Amino acid sequence: MDLPSDLEALVQAQYGVFTRRQAMACGLTVGDIKWALGRRWISVLPGVYLAHRGSPQRAQLLMAGQLYAGEEAVLSGPAACRWRGLEQASRTGVVHVIVPTSRSSRQIRWLHIRRSSLQAGLHPSGPLRLATVERAVVDAARLAPGLEDATALVIEALQRRLTTLERLAHTNDALGRPGSALTSRALRAAAGGAWSIPELALGRLVRSSRVLPEMWCNPRLTTAESRLLVMPDGWFDDVGMAVMVHSRRWHDGSRWELTVERDGELTAYGVVVCAITPRSIEREPSRVLDFLERTYAATRATRTRTPAVTATQWDPYHLTA
């Protein structure tokens, strides 16, 4: 059975997903739908179909959830975050949709529909109606299995300059107290400017020291010629000392060579570089702290001139270029 041209166009625009109501509005009968469901289509949700057989893909599940929830539905939570490329959002397979308070909250299969008096905002992505980054991240953080997961998601959104701490905190407060505690703790953890869980651990370690001063997280380093250098994970501005947290997960093969070269570039500008690993921070924190303290003390005692670079602190509360 060939689809009517107007339904065919709709199906193509909606990732191959459509509703029973849409099909009948385009001229198909109940008999036509029953015939196709047994041969060519599959039911993704009650009254929502996929125009071919086989497992629905992520975009099709999002589209199906949105269509099932109705015209005012907005996608939020982990699935909306992952659609935006935020890899730290939970991989639960559940699609979360927000609807107005005039609708009812319910769950069906992998779809969770929740009503909310706070408008989710709208950030269209093709046919998908996504909540704003702030709402999606806050909803996902509230659903995270633990503090580390919630913090990792918040940090990723900030690192990619998709939002700010101020916007996230405002959204979390506006949504009310139930479920807000975990996200509030994640926001406080991210406020120090760290861009990863190992960097958070490094920050806590440095703050426990009686020797080390304040460490800037992820500052912007530029030369006198306004050339942008590699961004260190930690920076002690009074002596021009950088801390680089190198993980083998991201630095294998050619990436490792590039990392070493970039560390060398900082050295060429007079920066003292301390390279450590997430594993050493986790398993040997005392040794790492001693290494940083000794290097800092030696640098401070022997430094005759500051490095030829300018460091600017990153402000997670505001978006910057």
NUDRENLO-410747 format. One record per residue (C-alpha): residue in one letter; x, y, z. Coordinates in steps of 0.1 Angstrom, whole numbers, plus 5000, padded with zeros to 4 digits. Example, Ala and Ser with C-alpha at 12.3 -4.5 7.8 and 13.67 -1.06 7.14 Angstrom:
# residues 2
a512349555078;s513749895071;
# end
This chain:
# residues 321
m500050005000;d501450334989;l501050625013;p499150935002;s501551204991;d500751445020;l501251165045;e504451055028;a505851415032;l504751415068;v506451085075;q509651195059;a509651515080;q509051325112;y511851065109;g509450805096;v507050835126;f503450935125;t500150905144;r496950725137;r495151065137;q497651195111;a497150895089;m493350915089;a493551295083;c495451215051;g492750965039;l493650625053;t490950415068;v490950195100;g491149895077;d494150045058;i496050105091;k495249745104;w496449595071;a499749795072;l500449725108;g500449355101;r502749385071;r504749715067;w504549925099;i505149875136;s503450025166;v505950225186;l503450355212;p499650325212;g498450515181;v501950605170;y503550415142;l506850365124;a506550345086;h508850045083;r509649735102;g512649705125;s513849865157;p513250235160;q516350455163;r516950735189;a515451015168;q512350795161;l511850725198;l512051095206;m509651175178;a507250905189;g507251025225;q506651385215;l503751285192;y502151065218;a502351325245;g500551585223;e501151915205;e502352105236;a504851835247;v508451935251;l511351685253;s513651715283;g515851525307;p518651285297;a517351205262;a517151575253;c520651625266;r522051335247;w520351465215;r522451785220;g525551575223;l525951585261;e527551245266;q527451255304;a523651235305;s522350895317;r521850625291;t518550485305;g516650445273;v513850645289;v512350945271;h511151225294;v508451475281;i507051775298;v503451875294;p501252165308;t499452125341;s496152085322;r497451735311;s498151435333;s501451275343;r501850915333;q504250645322;i503950405293;r506650165282;w509850375279;l508050715279;h507650925310;i505251215307;r505351475335;r503251785339;s504852105351;s503652455359;l507052595348;q507252635311;a510152435297;g510952695270;l511452575235;h514552495214;p513452335181;s515652085165;g514051995132;p510651835140;l511651785177;r510552025204;l513452035229;a513452205262;t516052475267;v519552355276;e519052475312;r515752285317;a517051965300;v520251965321;v518552045354;d515951775348;a518651525338;a520751615368;r517751555391;l517351215376;a521051125378;p521950815399;g524351005420;l526351325427;e529251235404;d526951175375;a525051495380;t528251695384;a529751545353;l526751645333;v526752005346;i530452045340;e530051915304;a527352165297;l529452445311;q532652335294;r530852335260;r529552695268;l525952575263;t524752755294;t525952915326;l525852835363;e523553135369;r520953005344;l521152645357;a520752765393;h517852985384;t516052695366;n516752455395;d515352705420;a512252785398;l511452415396;g510952385433;r512552185461;p511551825454;g514551675437;s516551995438;a519251895464;l521251675441;t521451935414;s522252205439;r525252005451;a526351945415;l526152315408;r528252395439;a530852135429;a531052285394;a531352645406;g535052605411;g535652595373;a536752225370;w535952055338;s536051695349;i535551475379;p539451425382;e539851805382;l537251835410;a539351585430;l542451785422;g540752105434;r539751945467;l543351815472;v544852155466;r542452325490;s543552085517;s547152215514;r548652455539;v551352545513;l549552605480;p547652925473;e544352935453;m544452735421;w542652865391;c540852595371;n541052605333;p542352965328;r542853115294;l546553155286;t547753405260;t551153525249;a552253885244;e551353835207;s547753745218;r548353385208;l546153135226;l548052855243;v546852515256;m544552555286;p545952405318;d543652215342;g545152405371;w547152725374;f549052905402;d549253255389;d551853395414;v554553165401;g553253075366;m552852705374;a550552485354;v548952145364;m547951915336;v545751615343;h546551365316;s544251065311;r545250765289;r541550745279;w541951055258;h545651065251;d546550745233;g548750735202;s548951055183;r546851235209;w549451155235;e552251295213;l550151615209;t549751635246;v553451615252;e554051875225;r551552115241;d553152075275;g556452155259;e554952465244;l554052595278;t557552525290;a558952725261;y557153025274;g558552985309;v555652795325;v556552525350;v554352225341;c553351955366;a551751655348;i549651405368;t547051145361;p543551085374;r544650745387;s547350905409;i544951165422;e542550885432;r545050635446;e547950835458;p546651185467;s549351235494;r552151175469;v550451405443;l549951685469;d553551655481;f554751675444;l552751985438;e553852155471;r557552085465;t557352205429;y555552515439;a557952595467;a560952535445;t559452755417;r558753035441;a562253025456;t564053025422;r561753225400;t563453535388;r560853645363;t557253555356;p556353355324;a555653555292;v551953465293;t548853625307;a546253405325;t542553495327;q540253305350;w537253125334;d533953245348;p531452965348;y528653205357;h528753385323;l529153275287;t532353385271;a533753345236;
# end
